[in-house]
Amino acid sequence: LPQLQCIHWRDDELAVCCSPQHPLAQLNRPLSPADFHAAEWVLREEGSGTREVFDHAILKDLPDANIRLTLGHNEAILKIVAGGLGMSCISKLAIAPLQEKDQLVILDTPFWQLTRPLYMLVHRQKYQGPGLKAFLQFCEGYFLKINSFIAQIVVHMVLHHCFHPFVYLDNFLERIMLLHKNSFVNSGYVHHN
């Protein structure tokens, strides 16, 4: 849409994951696309950004992939996969909590390009108030360079549909500023009176 300004924010890395007991996780050799021909997949629904990456990167090598189940939420997919049913292709940020608990493993798949760009969309003809301007500056600079941990939390929240960033923007910014008041004041993004 011409009225929207599309600003590249960051790239989201996806990965192929499965339970540590999955046969492909047990192999002691580098994997190849051929190893995935018999795999059962649990994926996001068609039309989602995650599914789009899978369709473009993996389906070209596995046109007859066995897609056993499609769901609309990452949490449900990851719990099913951690329980031993198939494998999935999902954002590394979504996988991380279960990977840290040794319930999921990420398979090394350098033969597939599994990244997707994340964008900020801003209406060109709408007023950009100070809150939105501060948020955009924060995302472009401070957010990624100084405090990537918060950036990961926000991506996680968006990926998991915990909030709609524009509906709760003021409340979200208020909480972040309270948590990191000194950093914000020193960075110049917030002017302290």
N, C-alpha and C positions, 0 to 999 in steps of 0.2 A: 504494500500500500504506500503510495507516494507521500501521504501525510505523516508517516512514521519514519523517524531517524533510527537507524539500526547501528548500534555501537558494539563492536566486538569487545567482550569483557575478558573471557578466558577460555581455555579449552578444557573440556571434561574428558578424562581418560576413562574408557570402559575396559572391562576385562572379562575373560571367560572364567567362571568359577564353578566349583563343585564341592561335594563333601570330601574330606580327606580319605574316606574309604572307597571313593569312586575308582574304578579300574584305571582310568587315565591318570589319576593322581598318584597311582602306585607305580607307574612306569619309571624306570631309571634310565631314560634316554630322552633326547629332544623329541618333541611332538611334531607332527606334520599334519596338514589338512586331512590327509587320508585317515588318520587316527579317529577323526570325528564322524565318519560316515555312519556308524551305528549308534551314535549318541542320541539320547532323548533330550529335548530342549524344553525348558520352562521359561517363557519370555513375556515381555510387556506386549500389550495389545497393539495391533496395527494402527499406524498413525502417530504413535508416540515417537519422540526423538530417539530414545534408546532402541526401539525396534527398527527404526530407519537405519541406524548404524549397523545393526545385525544384518538386515536385508541387503545392504550395499556391500558390506565387507565379507560376511561369512557365506551368505547364500550363493555368491558367485562361485565358490569352491564346493559348496554342498547344496546343489539345487533341489535335491530330494531330502533335505533335512527333516528329521522326525520331530516336528513341533508337537509335543504331547499336551501342553497346556499353555494358555495365554491368560494373563491376569493384569489388572490395572494398577497394582501397587507393588513397589519394590519389596517391602517388608514381607508380604505374603510369598512372593517368589523366592526370596532368600531363605525363608524358613522351610519351605518345601524342598529346596535344593539341599540345604543343610541336613534335612532329614533323610537324604539319600535318593531322592527322585530326580534323576537327570542332572542337567547343568544349565547355566544361564550366562547371558552376556549383559552385564549391568555396570553402572558407574562404580569405580574403585572406592569412591567416597561412601557409597551405600554398602559395599561389601565389608569395609574396614572393621566395623564393630564385631561382626561374626568371625572375621578372620583373626582378630585379636583373641577371641575365645576359642580358637582352633576348631570352629565348627564349619568353616569354609576354607578352601585354598584357591589361590589364583593360579591358573595354568599359564605357562609361558607360551604365548602365541605370536611371535614376532612376524609371522607371515601375514597377519591381519592388521590393518590400520583401524584401530578402535578408539578414535577420538571424535569428538563433536564439538563444534564451537558453541559457546553460550553468549548470548547477546543481551544488551539492555535496549529496550525499545522506548523511545520518547516521542510523543506527539509533537510534530514541528510547530503547529499553530496554537498549542495550548500554553497558558502561562506556566512557567517553571518557577515555583516558589522557592524560597530559601532552603526549605527542608529537602526538596528534590535536588536542588543544585548541590547542597552539601553531601547528599547521599551519592550522587554521581561522581563528585570529586573524591569522596571517600573510596568508592569502588575502583576508580581509575588509579589512585595513588596509594594512599595509606592502606586501604583494604588489602591489596595484594602484596605490597612491598614490605610493610612494617608488621602487619598482623594477619598472616595467612591462616592462622587458626580460626579466626572469626569468619574469614572468607569460606573456609571449609564448612563451618557450621551453617552459614547462610545457604550455600549450595545444597547441603544435606537437607535443610528445611524445605527448600524449594523442590528438590527431587522427591521428597517424601510427602509433599503437599501439606506440610505443617502450617503454612500460612500463605496468603497471597501477598506478595511483597508490596503492592501499592495500597491494599486495604489497610494494612497494619504498619505502614511505613513510619508514621510519626511515633507510634509506641515503640517500634523496634529501634529507631534512631535514638529515642530518649533512653532506652535501656543500655544501648551500646555506649552512649556518651557518659552515662553515669558510671558504667564499669571502667571506662578508659578516659575519664575526664582529663587527667593531666596529659596524657598522650595527645588527645585532641587539641587541647589548648596549646601545647607546645608545637604541634604540627601546623597550626595556622588555619585548620579547617573550621574551628569554632573559636569565636572571639569572646573572651571572657571580660565582662565589665567589672 
